[in-house]
Amino acid sequence: MQLLRSINGHGRAVLRAVGRRYYAAQTEEYLKRNYAANVAEYNTVVSSLNAQRRYTLLRDAYDDMMLDGVQPTRDTFHSLIAGTMKGARMEDAFFFRDEMKAMGLLPDLALYNYLVSTCGKCKNSEQAIRILEEMKINEVKPTGQTYICLLNACAATGSLDRVLAIVRDMTAAGLGLNKFCYAGLIAAHKNKKPLTDDTATKIIELIEQSKGWSEATGNMPENVMMGVSLEELYNIPTAEYVHRRGGFVDRRLTVYHVASHALADLHNVEKMETLLKMLQSDNYQPDVFITIQAMR
């Protein structure tokens, strides 16, 4: 088996980490030749690999499913593509997309959102735009989440003109801008090349503009089921903090988080001090993430 071969010589650490209860009842010989017998068991393995952030093993687990003649379900592909998104593994994500389509399962809204997000994490905004076009061809209607994924994917490459165009489209469609939209606008200004002298000033202005943001675009049930936070879906700098600290980072400060990250990268001490003063005037206390950026 591919997955077993990939961990051979490591005491089958992944198998132990997966924590499948039935393993103890099986013989050593069975473990050598197989570790899952049906789609439900393979789904558990995939979920466990995602939980441990061992995304490089997802392709091996899928190959083993095929060798065993086990037919993946839509839920299987949801879990696989969510994992490749988290691991920023774009090649694997599109491989699973193609496999899914070959089996007659068209990607749904949640999967398309994951694919757009993966493109953003891999700084490939051109491919993210193509995903949106594919959605339209397959008559999958984009939602506010889709546009925010696309906005942040374009922001990652500094495609400010595209980001502004997406904002205009959202506004025209009656979709209110939320904190993640402003986060994308800030990232787009910071990543745009070449940088201009007023980049840091524009970041501060966007913080002010964001104070009336809307929470209209919330999390989707599919994201919750896959263990995907909005910070991870939109590629927000605090995604790792939210994952590891269980929400310790103050989500009310998302725009401040992104701005502090951008100003730290720009090495602009003056504007970082301005940001901290703005926090105080808004009766907020800087949390761990913002404090770390201020110290960089």
C-alpha positions as CSV (number, residue, x, y, z in Angstrom):
1,M,0.0,0.0,0.0
2,Q,1.2,3.5,-0.9
3,L,0.5,5.0,2.6
4,L,2.1,2.0,4.4
5,R,5.2,2.2,2.1
6,S,5.5,6.0,2.7
7,I,5.7,5.4,6.5
8,N,7.7,2.1,6.4
9,G,10.6,2.3,8.8
10,H,8.9,4.7,11.1
11,G,7.0,2.2,13.2
12,R,3.8,2.9,11.3
13,A,3.6,6.2,13.2
14,V,0.7,7.5,11.1
15,L,-1.3,4.4,11.7
16,R,-0.9,4.7,15.5
17,A,-1.6,8.4,15.3
18,V,-4.8,7.8,13.4
19,G,-6.1,6.1,16.5
20,R,-8.4,3.6,14.8
21,R,-9.9,1.6,17.6
22,Y,-10.2,-1.6,15.7
23,Y,-6.5,-1.9,14.9
24,A,-5.7,-3.6,18.3
25,A,-8.1,-6.4,17.4
26,Q,-6.4,-7.1,14.1
27,T,-3.4,-9.3,13.5
28,E,0.0,-7.9,12.6
29,E,-0.3,-9.6,9.2
30,Y,-3.5,-7.7,8.5
31,L,-1.9,-4.4,9.4
32,K,0.9,-5.1,7.0
33,R,-1.4,-5.5,4.1
34,N,-4.3,-3.1,4.9
35,Y,-5.4,-0.4,7.3
36,A,-8.9,0.4,6.0
37,A,-11.5,-1.9,4.5
38,N,-14.3,0.4,3.2
39,V,-15.1,4.0,2.4
40,A,-16.1,4.9,6.0
41,E,-12.8,3.6,7.3
42,Y,-10.9,5.5,4.6
43,N,-12.8,8.6,5.4
44,T,-11.7,8.3,9.0
45,V,-8.1,7.9,8.0
46,V,-8.3,11.0,5.8
47,S,-10.0,13.0,8.6
48,S,-7.3,11.9,11.0
49,L,-4.5,12.9,8.6
50,N,-6.1,16.3,8.2
51,A,-6.5,16.7,12.0
52,Q,-2.7,16.0,12.4
53,R,-1.9,18.3,9.4
54,R,-0.2,15.5,7.6
55,Y,-1.4,16.7,4.2
56,T,1.4,15.1,2.2
57,L,-0.1,11.7,3.0
58,L,-3.5,12.4,1.5
59,R,-2.6,11.4,-2.0
60,D,-1.1,8.1,-0.7
61,A,-4.3,7.3,1.2
62,Y,-6.4,8.0,-1.9
63,D,-4.1,5.8,-4.1
64,D,-4.7,3.0,-1.6
65,M,-8.4,3.5,-1.8
66,M,-8.1,3.0,-5.6
67,L,-5.9,-0.1,-5.2
68,D,-8.4,-1.6,-2.8
69,G,-11.3,-0.9,-5.2
70,V,-13.0,1.4,-2.7
71,Q,-15.2,4.0,-4.3
72,P,-14.8,7.5,-2.7
73,T,-17.9,9.5,-2.0
74,R,-18.5,13.3,-2.2
75,D,-17.7,13.5,1.6
76,T,-14.3,11.8,0.8
77,F,-13.5,14.5,-1.7
78,H,-14.6,17.2,0.6
79,S,-12.2,16.0,3.2
80,L,-9.3,15.5,0.7
81,I,-9.7,18.9,-0.9
82,A,-10.1,20.7,2.4
83,G,-6.9,19.1,3.5
84,T,-5.0,20.1,0.4
85,M,-6.3,23.6,0.9
86,K,-5.0,23.7,4.4
87,G,-1.6,22.4,3.2
88,A,-1.4,24.7,0.2
89,R,-1.0,21.7,-2.1
90,M,-2.6,23.0,-5.3
91,E,-1.4,20.2,-7.6
92,D,-3.1,17.6,-5.3
93,A,-6.2,19.8,-5.0
94,F,-6.7,19.8,-8.7
95,F,-5.9,16.2,-9.0
96,F,-8.7,15.4,-6.6
97,R,-11.0,17.8,-8.5
98,D,-10.3,15.9,-11.7
99,E,-10.7,12.5,-10.1
100,M,-14.0,13.6,-8.7
101,K,-15.3,14.8,-12.0
102,A,-14.1,11.6,-13.8
103,M,-16.4,9.7,-11.3
104,G,-19.4,11.8,-12.3
105,L,-19.3,13.9,-9.1
106,L,-19.3,17.6,-10.0
107,P,-17.7,19.9,-7.4
108,D,-20.2,21.9,-5.3
109,L,-20.0,25.4,-3.8
110,A,-17.9,24.4,-0.8
111,L,-15.3,22.5,-2.9
112,Y,-15.0,25.4,-5.3
113,N,-14.4,27.8,-2.4
114,Y,-11.7,25.5,-1.2
115,L,-10.1,25.4,-4.6
116,V,-10.1,29.2,-4.9
117,S,-8.6,29.5,-1.4
118,T,-5.9,27.0,-2.3
119,C,-5.0,29.1,-5.3
120,G,-4.6,32.1,-3.0
121,K,-2.4,30.2,-0.6
122,C,-0.2,29.2,-3.6
123,K,-0.2,32.8,-4.9
124,N,-1.9,31.8,-8.2
125,S,-4.6,34.4,-8.7
126,E,-4.9,33.5,-12.5
127,Q,-6.0,30.0,-11.6
128,A,-8.4,31.3,-9.0
129,I,-10.1,33.4,-11.7
130,R,-10.4,30.3,-13.9
131,I,-12.1,28.5,-11.1
132,L,-14.8,31.2,-10.9
133,E,-15.4,30.8,-14.7
134,E,-15.7,27.0,-14.2
135,M,-18.3,27.6,-11.5
136,K,-20.4,29.6,-13.9
137,I,-20.1,27.0,-16.7
138,N,-21.2,24.3,-14.2
139,E,-24.0,26.6,-13.0
140,V,-22.7,26.7,-9.4
141,K,-23.7,30.2,-8.2
142,P,-20.9,32.0,-6.3
143,T,-21.8,33.4,-2.9
144,G,-20.3,36.1,-0.7
145,Q,-17.8,33.5,0.6
146,T,-16.7,32.7,-2.9
147,Y,-16.0,36.3,-3.7
148,I,-14.1,36.9,-0.4
149,C,-12.0,33.8,-1.2
150,L,-11.3,35.2,-4.7
151,L,-10.6,38.7,-3.3
152,N,-8.0,37.4,-0.8
153,A,-6.5,35.1,-3.5
154,C,-5.9,38.1,-5.7
155,A,-4.7,40.1,-2.7
156,A,-2.0,37.5,-2.1
157,T,-0.4,38.4,-5.4
158,G,-0.9,42.1,-5.0
159,S,-3.5,42.3,-7.8
160,L,-5.0,45.5,-6.5
161,D,-7.0,46.3,-9.6
162,R,-8.7,42.9,-9.5
163,V,-9.4,43.2,-5.8
164,L,-11.1,46.6,-6.3
165,A,-13.1,45.1,-9.2
166,I,-14.3,42.3,-7.0
167,V,-15.3,44.8,-4.3
168,R,-17.3,46.7,-6.9
169,D,-19.0,43.5,-8.1
170,M,-19.9,42.6,-4.5
171,T,-21.3,46.0,-3.8
172,A,-23.3,46.0,-7.0
173,A,-24.7,42.6,-6.0
174,G,-25.8,44.0,-2.6
175,L,-23.2,42.1,-0.7
176,G,-21.9,44.1,2.2
177,L,-18.2,44.3,2.8
178,N,-17.1,42.5,6.0
179,K,-13.8,42.5,8.0
180,F,-12.3,39.8,5.7
181,C,-12.9,42.1,2.6
182,Y,-11.0,44.9,4.3
183,A,-8.3,42.4,5.3
184,G,-8.0,41.5,1.6
185,L,-7.8,45.2,0.6
186,I,-5.0,45.8,3.1
187,A,-3.1,42.7,1.9
188,A,-3.5,43.8,-1.7
189,H,-1.9,47.2,-1.0
190,K,0.9,45.6,1.0
191,N,1.7,43.0,-1.7
192,K,1.4,45.3,-4.7
193,K,4.6,45.8,-6.6
194,P,6.2,48.3,-6.7
195,L,5.2,49.6,-3.3
196,T,4.4,53.3,-3.1
197,D,5.3,55.8,-0.5
198,D,1.7,56.1,0.7
199,T,1.1,52.3,1.1
200,A,1.3,52.4,4.9
201,T,-1.0,55.5,5.0
202,K,-3.6,53.7,2.9
203,I,-3.5,50.7,5.3
204,I,-4.3,53.0,8.2
205,E,-7.2,54.6,6.2
206,L,-8.6,51.1,5.5
207,I,-8.7,50.4,9.2
208,E,-10.8,53.5,9.7
209,Q,-13.1,52.5,6.8
210,S,-13.6,49.0,8.1
211,K,-15.2,50.1,11.4
212,G,-18.6,49.8,9.9
213,W,-18.1,46.3,8.5
214,S,-20.9,43.8,8.3
215,E,-21.0,40.2,9.6
216,A,-23.5,39.2,6.8
217,T,-21.2,36.6,5.4
218,G,-20.9,33.9,8.1
219,N,-19.4,30.5,8.2
220,M,-21.0,27.6,6.2
221,P,-21.9,24.2,7.7
222,E,-19.6,22.5,5.3
223,N,-16.6,24.6,6.6
224,V,-17.5,23.7,10.2
225,M,-17.7,20.0,9.4
226,M,-14.3,20.1,7.7
227,G,-12.8,21.9,10.6
228,V,-12.0,25.0,8.4
229,S,-12.0,28.3,10.1
230,L,-12.8,31.5,8.1
231,E,-9.3,32.7,8.9
232,E,-7.9,29.6,7.1
233,L,-10.4,29.8,4.3
234,Y,-9.5,33.4,3.5
235,N,-5.8,33.0,4.2
236,I,-5.7,35.5,7.1
237,P,-2.3,35.8,8.9
238,T,-3.9,34.7,12.2
239,A,-5.1,31.4,10.8
240,E,-2.4,29.4,12.6
241,Y,-3.0,31.2,15.9
242,V,-6.7,30.5,15.7
243,H,-6.0,26.8,15.0
244,R,-3.4,26.3,17.7
245,R,-4.9,28.5,20.4
246,G,-8.5,27.5,19.9
247,G,-9.7,31.1,19.2
248,F,-7.4,32.8,21.7
249,V,-6.8,35.6,19.1
250,D,-9.5,38.3,19.4
251,R,-11.5,37.9,16.2
252,R,-13.0,41.4,16.7
253,L,-9.5,42.7,15.7
254,T,-9.2,40.8,12.4
255,V,-8.6,44.0,10.4
256,Y,-6.1,45.2,13.0
257,H,-4.4,41.8,12.9
258,V,-3.9,42.0,9.1
259,A,-2.8,45.6,9.3
260,S,-0.2,45.0,12.0
261,H,1.2,42.1,9.9
262,A,1.4,44.3,6.9
263,L,3.0,47.2,8.7
264,A,5.5,44.8,10.3
265,D,6.5,43.5,6.9
266,L,6.8,47.1,5.7
267,H,9.0,47.9,8.8
268,N,7.0,51.0,9.3
269,V,7.4,51.8,13.0
270,E,5.5,55.1,12.8
271,K,2.3,53.6,11.4
272,M,2.5,50.7,13.8
273,E,2.5,53.2,16.7
274,T,-0.5,54.9,15.0
275,L,-2.3,51.5,14.8
276,L,-1.7,50.9,18.6
277,K,-3.1,54.3,19.4
278,M,-6.2,53.6,17.3
279,L,-6.7,50.4,19.2
280,Q,-6.6,52.3,22.5
281,S,-9.0,55.0,21.2
282,D,-11.4,52.3,20.2
283,N,-11.2,50.8,23.8
284,Y,-9.3,47.6,22.6
285,Q,-6.3,46.1,24.1
286,P,-3.7,44.7,21.7
287,D,-3.7,40.9,21.8
288,V,-0.8,38.5,21.5
289,F,-0.7,38.6,17.7
290,I,-0.6,42.3,17.4
291,T,1.9,42.6,20.2
292,I,4.2,40.2,18.4
293,Q,3.9,42.2,15.1
294,A,4.8,45.4,17.0
295,M,8.0,43.8,18.3
296,R,9.2,42.5,14.9
